[in-house]
Amino acid sequence: MSNLAIVPTYNEKENIVAMIDAVMALDGYDILVVDDGSPDGTAALVKDQQVKYGSDRVHLLERSGKLGLGSAYIAGFKYGLEHDYDYLYEMDADFSHDPKDLLRLRAACDAGADMTVGSRYTKGGGFVDWPRDRIFISKGGSLYVRTLTFMPIKDPTAGFICYSAKVLRAIDLDKVGLKGYAFQIEMKYVAYKLGFKIKEVPIIFKDRELGTSKMNTSIIKEAISGVIKLRCRNIKKYYSSTK
């Protein structure tokens, strides 16, 4: 079974080399960096790593500018499916997500889940060094999403995910429209409504040590309005790739 960790980047030169090294240390895992035209030279560092590890393991998609987190992952999903990966992962470049936990996400899929979520809010999960205001926003957002969607997922805004290829093939990825962190909610809700088995795996989320956060008020506003739009859609009819 082949594994592809998809890592969107914008100005992540402080982290990307160490992240690639960490993923390469895992047996059977490749990495795809989707870079949105980082002016700090992130893509050039990835190309150096391709020389070190081989372009068959370290993959790079270069885009022309900041096109949004959601579209970066969609591009990564399409790339991974075209290259016949069995499991595709979402993860951050800044080590908020521990690369070693990729193994635990995969194990939960091997045990029967179609999709696994690295969860801060299930038993055993939590935070390290995250500001209180960010925790408050995150917990409030999770409560808002669960109240409106009735999803049985404790961390619906989580961004550390393992998808089996069949989940992504079942979704019309061109219909996934939310661009910021609300993309995470949309993908979970669609997978849930399409009947896939989703398992939460506890993780410890660590605040980034290097680089700057991409969170802003427009991302929060999109999440608030986006959840309402999701609830108004016929999910199976709108998103199914087999309709």
Secondary structure, DSSP 8 states (H G I E B T S, - for coil): --EEEEEEESS-TTTHHHHHHHHHTSTTEEEEEEE---TTSHHHHHHHHHHHH-TTTEEEEE-SS---HHHHHHHHHHHHHHTT-SEEEE--SSSSS-TTHHHHHHHHHHTT-SEEEEESSSTT-EEES--HHHHHHHHHHHHHHHHHH--S-S-TT---EEEEHHHHHHB-GGG----STHHHHHHHHHHHHTT--EEEEE-EEE--SSS-----HHHHHHHHHHHHHHHTS-HHHHHBTT-
